[in-house]
Amino acid sequence: MGKLTKPKLDEKTLKGFNVLVSSRRSVRSFEPGEEIPRKTLENIADAGRWAPSGANSQPWEICVVEEPSRVREVASVMASQADRLNEHCKGFPHVHKKHWVHDSVALMVVFVDARWADTFPTALEPELDDTEYKENRWNILLVSVGAAIQNLQLATTAVGLSSAWLSGGGEPQTAQALRELLGFPATHTPYGIVPIGWPRRRAESRWRRPIEEVIHWNEAATENLRSRNDIDHYIEKERRHSIYKDAQSRDRYVSETMTTDGEIDRVDDGN
Ligand SMILES: Cc1cc2nc3c(=O)[nH]c(=O)nc-3n(C[C@H](O)[C@H](O)[C@H](O)COP(=O)(O)O)c2cc1C
């Protein structure tokens, strides 16, 4: 290995990188048409491949769905998943009704083989208490997959396309439907589905907590930690707007409801 020269801070690249990261947006409305070259899709998948993973286990398989008929089949599975979600879970709006996933030009279905969690720290002897490590294995597996999916989304943004991150593939019924459709065995679960397409409109900003609130210098700034009440309030009043609306209209809505405590208006579209 060559000797490293003392590295210099590259603020310019960091700034550019942060622009890319903050312009990534979950887009739930695509302009149909114009296919994406295979090479581009391969390069996006390649960004996923370079993600870090616990024990370098790389527990993912990235299934790139780009044949139009297959895209429609996966989209139908996800539309059924969204219909069930709408019936069973409170507070998620009806974006699926427009079947926007059907307008994806391609989808990346990230299958995870959870058996690879066996490669993470394990007690030396069977008789030693393994609880501490066992409980962390699942965390390591899932955050590894998250890193891969995040890379896919950033690469998609870098090339000027849009994407979303759908987690419904982890639900057993949807997982089974996707396995059957795409030919994966029971050992593999599609934890992330990333529809990719041409954005129908400009990717607007979305609400983020301010940096001063999120960052803790050297110790917990306990006054910034959010309470149980904050979580309940978020679920009840803010969540729909925070997920699907641009930051400005979300802020407007929140400041209005702070004073009037009005009804949540229906949000039926996302960008
Ligand atoms: C683990 C995870 C699961 C998600 N699942 C869904 C999903 O099932 N459907 C969806 O429309 N968006 C999903 N999202 C997208 C989030 O709603 C979105 O990232 C968040 O509202 C912030 O918006 P932004 O991505 O545009 O910045 C998910 C994101 C993550 C990280």
The ligand as an SDF file (V2000), in Angstrom:
LIG
                    3D

 31 33  0  0  0  0  0  0  0  0999 V2000
  -36.9460    2.9570    5.6250 C   0  0  0  0  0  0  0  0  0  0  0  0
  -37.8440    3.8440    4.8100 C   0  0  0  0  0  0  0  0  0  0  0  0
  -39.0860    3.3980    4.4430 C   0  0  0  0  0  0  0  0  0  0  0  0
  -39.9170    4.1750    3.6330 C   0  0  0  0  0  0  0  0  0  0  0  0
  -41.0970    3.6470    3.1850 N   0  0  0  0  0  0  0  0  0  0  0  0
  -41.8680    4.3670    2.3370 C   0  0  0  0  0  0  0  0  0  0  0  0
  -43.0210    3.7710    1.7580 C   0  0  0  0  0  0  0  0  0  0  0  0
  -43.3330    2.5970    1.9890 O   0  0  0  0  0  0  0  0  0  0  0  0
  -43.7660    4.5340    0.9210 N   0  0  0  0  0  0  0  0  0  0  0  0
  -43.4310    5.8060    0.6060 C   0  0  0  0  0  0  0  0  0  0  0  0
  -44.1530    6.4320   -0.1730 O   0  0  0  0  0  0  0  0  0  0  0  0
  -42.3120    6.3910    1.1160 N   0  0  0  0  0  0  0  0  0  0  0  0
  -41.5220    5.6940    1.9660 C   0  0  0  0  0  0  0  0  0  0  0  0
  -40.3620    6.2450    2.4680 N   0  0  0  0  0  0  0  0  0  0  0  0
  -39.9890    7.6220    2.0950 C   0  0  0  0  0  0  0  0  0  0  0  0
  -40.2000    8.6100    3.2430 C   0  0  0  0  0  0  0  0  0  0  0  0
  -41.5570    8.8850    3.4350 O   0  0  0  0  0  0  0  0  0  0  0  0
  -39.4220    9.8830    2.9080 C   0  0  0  0  0  0  0  0  0  0  0  0
  -38.0550    9.5650    2.8140 O   0  0  0  0  0  0  0  0  0  0  0  0
  -39.6090   10.9760    3.9440 C   0  0  0  0  0  0  0  0  0  0  0  0
  -40.9320   11.3950    4.0000 O   0  0  0  0  0  0  0  0  0  0  0  0
  -38.7280   12.2020    3.6410 C   0  0  0  0  0  0  0  0  0  0  0  0
  -39.0000   12.7070    2.3460 O   0  0  0  0  0  0  0  0  0  0  0  0
  -37.8550   12.8180    1.2300 P   0  0  0  0  0  0  0  0  0  0  0  0
  -37.3500   11.4130    0.9840 O   0  0  0  0  0  0  0  0  0  0  0  0
  -38.5310   13.3870    0.0150 O   0  0  0  0  0  0  0  0  0  0  0  0
  -36.7910   13.7170    1.7540 O   0  0  0  0  0  0  0  0  0  0  0  0
  -39.5170    5.4840    3.2570 C   0  0  0  0  0  0  0  0  0  0  0  0
  -38.2510    5.9390    3.6440 C   0  0  0  0  0  0  0  0  0  0  0  0
  -37.4160    5.1260    4.3880 C   0  0  0  0  0  0  0  0  0  0  0  0
  -36.0320    5.6030    4.7410 C   0  0  0  0  0  0  0  0  0  0  0  0
  1  2  1  0
  2  3  1  0
  2 30  2  0
  3  4  2  0
  4  5  1  0
  4 28  1  0
  5  6  2  0
  6  7  1  0
  6 13  1  0
  7  8  2  0
  7  9  1  0
  9 10  1  0
 10 11  2  0
 10 12  1  0
 12 13  2  0
 13 14  1  0
 14 15  1  0
 14 28  1  0
 15 16  1  0
 16 17  1  0
 16 18  1  0
 18 19  1  0
 18 20  1  0
 20 21  1  0
 20 22  1  0
 22 23  1  0
 23 24  1  0
 24 25  2  0
 24 26  1  0
 24 27  1  0
 28 29  2  0
 29 30  1  0
 30 31  1  0
M  END
$$$$
